[in-house]
Amino acid sequence: MAAVSNPSSSSENPKIIVERNPSESRLSELNIKCWPKWACPPGKYRLKFDAQETCYLLKGKVKAYSIGSSGLAPALASSLDFVEFAAGDLVIIPKGIRCTWDVSVAIDKYYKFEPSSLSASSSSSS
């Protein structure tokens, strides 16, 4: 069961996908306990994902606001285009997403970047 931040899909505007409370067999299949861990305190963070990230939240609560995905004024777009995820959620963040994470409860998560995306992004210079 996946929830998407916006029901309309477009290749220009990839969306964050949230799978609420995935089964233990799903988590075991992904081998998440072998992934690195990352944590952060509450706050607001502007992020750009140069590779697709899959993460599983052990703790925390986030409201992720897309940046530049609607053509609306940034303040208005932020209030309309967001997705929430929290402890127990499996989240897929597509390559190329720019967003602001509003972390209301400190994050503790397992995460993994897609290897094909990583090699492509590490070979390009900004």
Backbone as ProteinMPNN parsed JSONL, in Angstrom:
{"seq_chain_A": "MAAVSNPSSSSENPKIIVERNPSESRLSELNIKCWPKWACPPGKYRLKFDAQETCYLLKGKVKAYSIGSSGLAPALASSLDFVEFAAGDLVIIPKGIRCTWDVSVAIDKYYKFEPSSLSASSSSSS", "coords_chain_A": {"N_chain_A": [[0.838, -1.172, 0.0], [0.913, 1.954, -1.083], [1.417, 5.443, -0.689], [1.178, 8.442, -2.441], [2.561, 11.686, -2.929], [1.145, 13.337, -4.637], [-1.627, 12.654, -6.596], [-1.587, 12.858, -9.413], [0.629, 11.9, -11.977], [3.828, 12.577, -13.333], [6.564, 12.57, -15.543], [8.255, 14.703, -15.387], [7.961, 15.709, -12.85], [8.878, 13.995, -10.439], [7.657, 12.007, -7.709], [7.631, 11.603, -4.15], [7.351, 8.468, -2.674], [5.453, 6.766, -0.306], [5.355, 3.983, 1.702], [3.292, 2.707, 3.932], [3.849, 1.204, 7.051], [5.325, -1.33, 6.211], [5.473, -4.912, 5.724], [7.184, -7.318, 7.855], [8.411, -9.27, 6.301], [8.772, -7.934, 3.897], [10.602, -5.928, 4.675], [12.718, -7.563, 5.438], [13.309, -8.765, 2.991], [14.345, -6.56, 1.648], [16.583, -6.241, 3.133], [17.15, -4.295, 5.092], [18.406, -3.933, 7.584], [21.065, -4.084, 7.117], [21.704, -1.763, 5.917], [23.175, 1.559, 5.993], [22.855, 3.803, 8.836], [21.182, 6.883, 9.661], [20.713, 9.982, 11.278], [18.899, 12.87, 12.486], [18.25, 16.011, 14.129], [15.17, 17.747, 15.136], [14.028, 20.259, 12.823], [14.385, 22.423, 9.9], [15.252, 21.432, 6.668], [16.811, 21.924, 3.602], [16.933, 19.949, 0.785], [18.537, 18.127, -1.868], [18.235, 15.467, -4.002], [20.539, 13.557, -5.499], [20.612, 10.994, -6.227], [18.464, 8.128, -6.3], [16.855, 7.5, -3.25], [16.08, 5.059, -0.841], [14.454, 4.688, 2.161], [13.943, 3.684, 5.586], [12.097, 4.598, 8.256], [12.918, 4.552, 11.614], [12.444, 6.104, 13.803], [10.813, 9.264, 14.306], [9.32, 12.1, 12.515], [8.274, 13.621, 9.552], [7.534, 16.282, 7.334], [7.599, 16.667, 4.034], [8.233, 19.1, 1.71], [7.827, 19.776, -1.664], [10.059, 21.437, -3.919], [9.822, 23.804, -6.414], [8.098, 22.311, -8.09], [5.635, 22.97, -9.138], [5.254, 25.44, -10.406], [3.962, 27.45, -9.128], [4.006, 30.262, -6.842], [6.696, 30.011, -4.506], [5.973, 29.934, -1.694], [3.221, 29.368, -1.768], [3.206, 27.008, -3.273], [4.569, 25.321, -1.53], [2.703, 24.998, 0.502], [0.831, 23.443, -0.722], [1.938, 21.169, -1.993], [3.05, 18.549, -0.592], [4.303, 15.766, 1.341], [3.786, 13.531, 4.022], [5.641, 11.583, 6.332], [6.574, 9.023, 8.692], [7.821, 7.307, 11.661], [8.134, 3.857, 11.038], [7.489, 3.92, 8.373], [8.272, 3.15, 4.964], [10.136, 4.751, 2.6], [10.451, 6.072, -0.651], [12.511, 8.095, -2.413], [12.744, 9.789, -5.286], [15.437, 10.212, -7.688], [16.673, 13.466, -8.318], [14.78, 14.973, -7.007], [13.977, 17.941, -5.273], [13.576, 19.262, -2.147], [12.127, 20.518, 0.922], [12.632, 19.411, 4.098], [10.636, 19.343, 6.853], [11.253, 18.605, 9.874], [9.645, 17.405, 12.549], [9.833, 15.653, 14.652], [12.705, 14.149, 15.905], [14.771, 12.368, 13.594], [15.562, 8.966, 12.919], [16.911, 6.669, 10.897], [17.188, 3.938, 8.52], [18.958, 3.819, 5.455], [19.362, 3.756, 1.851], [21.104, 4.315, -1.143], [20.464, 4.13, -4.615], [22.593, 2.086, -6.497], [23.144, 2.415, -9.311], [22.323, 5.011, -9.766], [24.038, 6.341, -8.058], [26.619, 5.937, -9.174], [26.334, 7.316, -11.532], [25.856, 9.936, -10.626], [28.184, 10.462, -9.218], [30.091, 10.669, -11.127], [29.628, 12.983, -12.419], [30.301, 16.496, -12.421], [29.536, 19.386, -10.509]], "CA_chain_A": [[0.0, 0.0, 0.0], [1.774, 3.125, -1.192], [0.769, 6.746, -0.804], [1.988, 9.34, -3.238], [2.295, 13.053, -2.514], [0.182, 13.951, -5.544], [-2.13, 11.552, -7.408], [-1.216, 12.97, -10.824], [2.04, 11.56, -12.135], [4.498, 13.21, -14.465], [7.99, 12.256, -15.534], [8.966, 15.922, -15.042], [7.826, 15.967, -11.421], [8.835, 12.735, -9.685], [7.04, 12.152, -6.396], [8.058, 10.758, -3.039], [6.4, 7.38, -2.439], [5.479, 6.319, 1.081], [4.708, 2.702, 1.969], [3.002, 2.71, 5.373], [3.984, -0.04, 7.808], [5.61, -2.516, 5.398], [5.558, -6.163, 6.485], [8.537, -7.763, 8.236], [8.998, -9.997, 5.175], [9.204, -6.906, 2.928], [11.818, -5.318, 5.222], [13.755, -8.588, 5.385], [13.648, -8.9, 1.572], [15.182, -5.408, 1.312], [17.793, -6.36, 3.951], [17.386, -2.945, 5.607], [19.275, -3.88, 8.764], [22.451, -3.979, 6.642], [21.883, -0.42, 5.363], [23.692, 2.536, 6.962], [21.851, 4.572, 9.583], [21.352, 8.331, 9.661], [19.817, 10.644, 12.232], [18.971, 14.332, 12.533], [17.337, 16.617, 15.102], [14.102, 18.541, 14.526], [14.456, 21.455, 12.108], [14.039, 22.479, 8.475], [16.42, 21.101, 5.864], [16.64, 21.946, 2.137], [17.665, 18.794, 0.276], [18.471, 17.757, -3.277], [18.614, 14.064, -4.1], [21.254, 13.274, -6.743], [20.404, 9.571, -6.48], [17.244, 7.658, -5.635], [17.063, 6.986, -1.895], [15.033, 4.312, -0.17], [14.764, 4.727, 3.594], [12.959, 3.147, 6.522], [12.188, 5.402, 9.473], [12.783, 3.889, 12.903], [11.892, 7.145, 14.675], [10.708, 10.58, 13.701], [8.167, 12.558, 11.742], [8.716, 14.59, 8.556], [6.654, 16.793, 6.286], [8.513, 17.03, 2.949], [7.63, 20.026, 0.753], [8.534, 19.834, -2.946], [10.52, 22.761, -4.342], [9.838, 24.013, -7.855], [7.416, 21.279, -8.851], [4.306, 23.34, -9.594], [5.179, 26.703, -11.109], [3.33, 28.43, -8.25], [4.93, 30.974, -5.958], [7.239, 29.021, -3.57], [5.223, 29.812, -0.441], [1.954, 28.716, -2.066], [3.506, 25.642, -3.692], [4.927, 24.548, -0.344], [1.522, 24.658, 1.295], [-0.02, 22.528, -1.468], [2.619, 19.989, -2.498], [3.893, 17.937, 0.428], [3.977, 14.417, 1.781], [4.22, 13.28, 5.398], [6.014, 10.216, 6.679], [6.958, 8.919, 10.1], [8.348, 6.015, 12.112], [7.417, 2.706, 10.5], [7.239, 4.09, 6.941], [9.311, 2.923, 3.97], [9.998, 5.916, 1.728], [11.291, 6.092, -1.847], [12.695, 9.477, -2.85], [13.357, 9.681, -6.612], [16.568, 11.055, -8.094], [16.305, 14.755, -8.874], [13.838, 15.696, -6.141], [14.429, 19.026, -4.39], [12.504, 19.445, -1.18], [12.45, 20.961, 2.266], [12.121, 18.527, 5.136], [10.278, 19.954, 8.125], [11.357, 17.485, 10.814], [9.026, 17.807, 13.819], [10.336, 14.709, 15.656], [14.038, 13.712, 15.466], [14.802, 11.236, 12.662], [16.523, 7.869, 12.984], [16.47, 5.861, 9.759], [18.074, 3.181, 7.651], [18.817, 4.365, 4.107], [20.162, 3.157, 0.779], [21.055, 4.988, -2.438], [20.535, 3.192, -5.733], [23.959, 2.058, -7.021], [23.251, 2.956, -10.672], [22.203, 6.473, -9.637], [25.235, 6.833, -7.381], [27.756, 5.989, -10.087], [26.078, 8.382, -12.508], [26.003, 11.255, -10.013], [29.543, 10.693, -8.746], [30.965, 10.954, -12.259], [29.375, 14.336, -12.935], [30.73, 17.543, -11.507], [28.605, 20.516, -10.493]], "C_chain_A": [[0.886, 1.238, 0.0], [0.933, 4.388, -1.293], [1.713, 7.653, -1.552], [1.587, 10.763, -2.891], [1.263, 13.743, -3.389], [-0.31, 12.865, -6.482], [-1.771, 11.657, -8.888], [0.271, 12.661, -10.954], [2.584, 12.208, -13.392], [5.963, 12.878, -14.392], [8.811, 13.492, -15.181], [8.984, 16.168, -13.545], [7.738, 14.658, -10.651], [8.316, 12.988, -8.274], [7.645, 11.187, -5.389], [6.963, 9.726, -2.798], [6.571, 6.89, -1.008], [4.695, 5.021, 1.196], [4.532, 2.614, 3.484], [3.114, 1.303, 5.959], [4.209, -1.279, 6.94], [5.768, -3.753, 6.286], [7.015, -6.49, 6.827], [9.195, -8.502, 7.078], [9.496, -9.021, 4.103], [10.518, -6.278, 3.391], [12.987, -6.294, 5.161], [14.238, -8.779, 3.949], [14.579, -7.769, 1.126], [16.508, -5.415, 2.077], [18.166, -5.024, 4.613], [18.336, -2.883, 6.794], [20.753, -3.852, 8.399], [22.734, -2.606, 6.037], [22.508, 0.486, 6.421], [22.539, 3.242, 7.68], [22.214, 6.051, 9.536], [20.335, 8.92, 10.618], [19.959, 12.15, 12.1], [17.958, 14.854, 13.543], [16.191, 17.334, 14.386], [14.674, 19.808, 13.882], [13.973, 21.411, 10.678], [15.313, 22.323, 7.668], [16.065, 21.145, 4.385], [17.53, 20.849, 1.566], [17.491, 18.65, -1.224], [19.001, 16.333, -3.367], [19.209, 13.792, -5.471], [21.182, 11.797, -7.116], [19.092, 9.182, -5.798], [17.606, 7.101, -4.263], [15.836, 6.209, -1.455], [15.402, 4.339, 1.304], [13.603, 4.164, 4.406], [13.138, 3.892, 7.836], [11.931, 4.561, 10.718], [12.113, 4.818, 13.904], [11.696, 8.394, 13.83], [9.432, 10.845, 12.944], [8.618, 13.707, 10.853], [7.537, 15.018, 7.689], [7.615, 17.295, 5.214], [7.762, 17.861, 1.916], [8.46, 20.051, -0.518], [8.903, 21.267, -3.268], [10.492, 22.794, -5.86], [9.088, 22.994, -8.668], [6.097, 21.745, -9.452], [4.232, 24.619, -10.405], [4.475, 27.779, -10.297], [4.393, 29.179, -7.469], [5.403, 29.981, -4.901], [6.424, 28.846, -2.291], [3.911, 29.077, -0.67], [2.178, 27.264, -2.458], [3.812, 24.777, -2.482], [3.708, 24.137, 0.452], [0.645, 23.626, 0.596], [0.639, 21.198, -1.791], [3.575, 19.42, -1.455], [3.435, 16.512, 0.69], [4.513, 14.264, 3.197], [4.604, 11.822, 5.543], [6.596, 10.21, 8.077], [7.493, 7.52, 10.397], [7.462, 4.89, 11.579], [7.146, 2.787, 9.014], [8.491, 3.783, 6.122], [9.097, 3.986, 2.9], [10.967, 5.798, 0.554], [11.308, 7.524, -2.365], [13.428, 9.431, -4.192], [14.536, 10.631, -6.824], [16.023, 12.358, -8.675], [15.351, 15.577, -8.027], [14.58, 16.779, -5.355], [13.277, 19.26, -3.433], [13.045, 20.031, 0.122], [11.818, 19.966, 3.221], [11.873, 19.355, 6.385], [10.184, 18.805, 9.12], [10.803, 17.947, 12.161], [9.45, 16.901, 14.971], [11.64, 14.142, 15.094], [13.982, 12.41, 14.663], [15.9, 10.247, 13.037], [16.059, 6.911, 11.898], [17.597, 5.012, 9.207], [17.885, 3.767, 6.256], [19.733, 3.645, 3.13], [19.984, 4.005, -0.471], [21.173, 3.936, -3.518], [21.927, 3.24, -6.344], [24.08, 2.673, -8.408], [23.165, 4.477, -10.64], [23.464, 7.058, -9.02], [26.395, 6.957, -8.36], [27.565, 7.099, -11.115], [26.315, 9.755, -11.88], [27.443, 11.517, -9.567], [30.488, 11.025, -9.909], [30.724, 12.346, -12.849], [29.841, 15.363, -11.923], [29.776, 18.719, -11.618], [29.361, 21.824, -10.488]], "O_chain_A": [[1.541, 1.529, 1.001], [-0.133, 4.392, -1.91], [2.921, 7.631, -1.317], [0.423, 11.031, -2.595], [0.572, 14.649, -2.923], [0.509, 12.202, -7.118], [-1.66, 10.631, -9.558], [1.078, 13.106, -10.137], [1.876, 12.364, -14.387], [6.556, 12.896, -13.314], [9.946, 13.361, -14.722], [9.922, 16.772, -13.025], [6.649, 14.249, -10.249], [8.518, 14.066, -7.716], [8.107, 10.102, -5.739], [5.784, 10.071, -2.727], [7.686, 6.631, -0.554], [3.519, 4.96, 0.835], [5.504, 2.464, 4.223], [2.549, 0.346, 5.431], [3.375, -2.185, 6.932], [6.149, -3.648, 7.452], [7.947, -6.009, 6.182], [10.404, -8.383, 6.88], [10.527, -9.262, 3.474], [11.442, -6.112, 2.594], [14.115, -5.899, 4.867], [15.436, -8.937, 3.711], [15.49, -7.987, 0.326], [17.441, -4.694, 1.724], [19.341, -4.666, 4.686], [19.009, -1.87, 6.987], [21.603, -3.625, 9.261], [23.875, -2.311, 5.681], [22.386, 0.216, 7.616], [21.407, 3.272, 7.196], [23.378, 6.423, 9.391], [19.222, 8.409, 10.747], [20.993, 12.653, 11.661], [16.931, 14.22, 13.786], [16.234, 17.509, 13.169], [15.676, 20.354, 14.343], [13.25, 20.499, 10.278], [16.32, 22.98, 7.933], [15.123, 20.479, 3.954], [18.733, 20.818, 1.828], [16.451, 18.997, -1.784], [20.085, 16.032, -2.867], [18.502, 13.792, -6.478], [21.636, 11.398, -8.188], [18.665, 9.826, -4.84], [18.552, 6.323, -4.131], [14.701, 6.638, -1.665], [16.543, 4.045, 1.661], [12.45, 4.169, 3.973], [14.2, 3.827, 8.456], [10.877, 3.943, 10.862], [11.321, 4.386, 14.741], [12.322, 8.563, 12.784], [8.588, 9.968, 12.755], [9.259, 14.649, 11.318], [6.662, 14.217, 7.36], [8.366, 18.241, 5.45], [6.786, 17.402, 1.322], [9.662, 20.315, -0.47], [8.169, 22.2, -2.942], [11.064, 21.926, -6.519], [9.4, 22.813, -9.844], [5.482, 20.996, -10.21], [3.21, 24.861, -11.047], [4.4, 28.924, -10.743], [5.553, 28.768, -7.44], [4.601, 29.175, -4.43], [6.208, 27.717, -1.851], [3.523, 28.244, 0.15], [1.433, 26.383, -2.03], [3.369, 23.631, -2.407], [3.677, 23.046, 1.019], [-0.195, 22.996, 1.239], [-0.051, 20.181, -1.857], [4.757, 19.761, -1.431], [2.335, 16.11, 0.312], [5.569, 14.803, 3.531], [3.979, 10.938, 4.958], [7.05, 11.234, 8.587], [7.602, 6.673, 9.51], [6.235, 4.947, 11.651], [6.628, 1.834, 8.432], [9.611, 4.105, 6.521], [8.0, 4.109, 2.355], [12.141, 5.472, 0.73], [10.272, 8.092, -2.709], [14.606, 9.074, -4.238], [14.614, 11.701, -6.221], [15.045, 12.358, -9.422], [15.137, 16.758, -8.303], [15.674, 16.549, -4.84], [12.135, 19.436, -3.856], [14.249, 20.034, 0.378], [10.615, 19.71, 3.161], [12.786, 19.991, 6.912], [9.165, 18.119, 9.198], [11.411, 18.778, 12.835], [9.434, 17.318, 16.129], [11.683, 13.704, 13.945], [13.249, 11.481, 15.003], [17.006, 10.629, 13.417], [14.943, 6.395, 11.96], [18.778, 5.305, 9.387], [16.778, 4.172, 5.902], [20.724, 3.021, 3.509], [18.865, 4.374, -0.826], [21.9, 2.956, -3.358], [22.407, 4.323, -6.68], [25.044, 3.395, -8.663], [23.854, 5.157, -11.4], [23.908, 8.139, -9.407], [27.085, 7.976, -8.373], [28.531, 7.746, -11.52], [26.899, 10.636, -12.51], [27.879, 12.668, -9.539], [31.559, 11.594, -9.697], [31.505, 12.828, -13.669], [29.785, 15.132, -10.715], [29.266, 19.013, -12.699], [28.748, 22.891, -10.474]]}, "name": "protein", "num_of_chains": 1, "seq": "MAAVSNPSSSSENPKIIVERNPSESRLSELNIKCWPKWACPPGKYRLKFDAQETCYLLKGKVKAYSIGSSGLAPALASSLDFVEFAAGDLVIIPKGIRCTWDVSVAIDKYYKFEPSSLSASSSSSS"}
